[in-house]
Amino acid sequence: MPALRFGMSSGMTKIFTAFYFLSVFVPSLAHAQGAAPGMFGVREIVVQYANFTNPKTADTCGLVREELAGILKKALTDSNVPAIAATDAKPPIMGVARIELVPEIASVNSQDLDCVSWVSLTAQSRSNVRVPPVDTLRSITVVYWRQGTMVASGQASHERLIGDLLKKMAQQFAQQYRIDQPPDIPASQ
């Protein structure tokens, strides 16, 4: 690994090599050990409204929760993903796996001219589990998928760019969702 050394000591090279090995090869071991993919069997995806870390700045940048949620839901339904708007979701049904798709947008704006937003989309669920050695239920959040990126633009085009980005993220999520589902078994005749 001489090309990656960049003046690192021998010990640092070994640590870097170990981290590289773990990051590249360990995620693939979960499937090798028989674990199901993350979203295997999920039948409902509830599209939540965007969480704006600074609502006033989001408003200044032209971002509207309802419009962004509509963009996400349409992108998912166009990709044949069982998406439900948060406002239309019924209470969970026992035995039906459900996750939430939560967009989060952190925007800043400079002198009311330009907008810069960190946009993330997370597929998650909340559950109560027992974590040994204490036999007490603990509330946890399980993250199935996450993606995020930064967008910078003028105020006039920021809403459109954020919408386009969320649509692209939803399509990438939909692709992973389809990969994680069990294969269809044809009915025997």
Residue pairs with C-beta under 8 A, 6 or more apart in sequence:
1 13
1 16
1 17
4 13
4 16
5 13
8 16
31 37
37 179
37 180
38 144
38 145
38 180
39 99
39 123
39 144
39 145
39 176
39 177
39 180
39 181
40 180
40 181
40 182
41 97
41 181
41 182
42 97
42 98
42 99
42 144
42 177
42 180
43 82
43 96
43 97
43 98
44 82
44 84
44 89
44 92
44 96
44 97
44 98
44 99
45 76
45 81
45 82
45 83
45 84
45 98
45 99
45 100
45 101
45 123
45 177
46 83
46 84
46 85
46 86
46 89
46 98
46 99
46 100
46 101
47 69
47 72
47 73
47 76
47 83
47 84
47 85
47 86
47 100
47 101
48 69
48 86
48 100
48 101
48 102
48 103
49 65
49 66
49 68
49 69
49 86
49 103
50 58
50 63
50 65
50 68
50 69
50 103
50 104
50 105
51 102
51 103
51 104
51 105
52 58
52 63
52 65
52 105
52 106
52 107
53 104
53 105
53 106
53 107
54 106
54 107
54 108
57 107
57 108
57 109
57 115
58 105
58 107
58 117
60 109
60 112
60 115
60 155
61 107
61 109
61 115
61 117
61 155
61 158
61 159
62 115
62 155
62 156
62 158
62 159
63 105
63 107
63 117
63 158
63 159
63 162
64 159
67 159
67 163
68 103
68 105
68 162
68 163
68 166
69 85
69 86
69 103
70 85
71 163
71 166
71 167
71 170
72 83
72 101
72 103
72 121
72 166
72 167
72 170
73 83
73 84
73 85
75 166
75 167
75 170
75 171
75 174
76 83
76 101
76 170
76 173
76 174
77 83
79 170
79 171
79 174
79 175
79 178
80 174
80 178
81 173
81 174
81 177
81 178
83 101
92 98
98 125
99 123
99 124
99 125
99 144
100 123
100 124
100 125
101 121
101 122
101 123
101 170
101 173
102 121
102 122
102 123
102 124
103 119
103 120
103 121
103 122
103 166
104 119
104 120
104 121
104 122
105 117
105 118
105 119
105 120
105 162
106 117
106 118
107 115
107 116
107 117
107 118
108 115
108 116
108 117
109 115
109 116
109 155
110 116
112 155
113 154
113 155
114 152
114 153
114 154
114 155
115 152
115 153
115 154
115 155
115 158
116 150
116 151
116 152
117 150
117 151
117 152
117 158
117 162
118 148
118 149
118 150
119 148
119 149
119 150
119 151
119 162
119 165
119 166
119 169
120 146
120 147
120 148
120 149
121 146
121 147
121 148
121 166
121 169
121 170
121 173
122 143
122 145
122 146
123 143
123 144
123 145
123 146
123 173
124 141
124 142
124 143
124 144
125 141
125 142
125 144
126 139
126 140
126 141
126 142
127 139
127 140
127 142
128 137
128 138
128 139
128 140
129 137
129 138
129 140
130 136
130 137
130 138
131 138
145 173
145 176
145 177
147 169
147 172
147 173
149 165
151 158
151 161
151 162
151 165
153 161
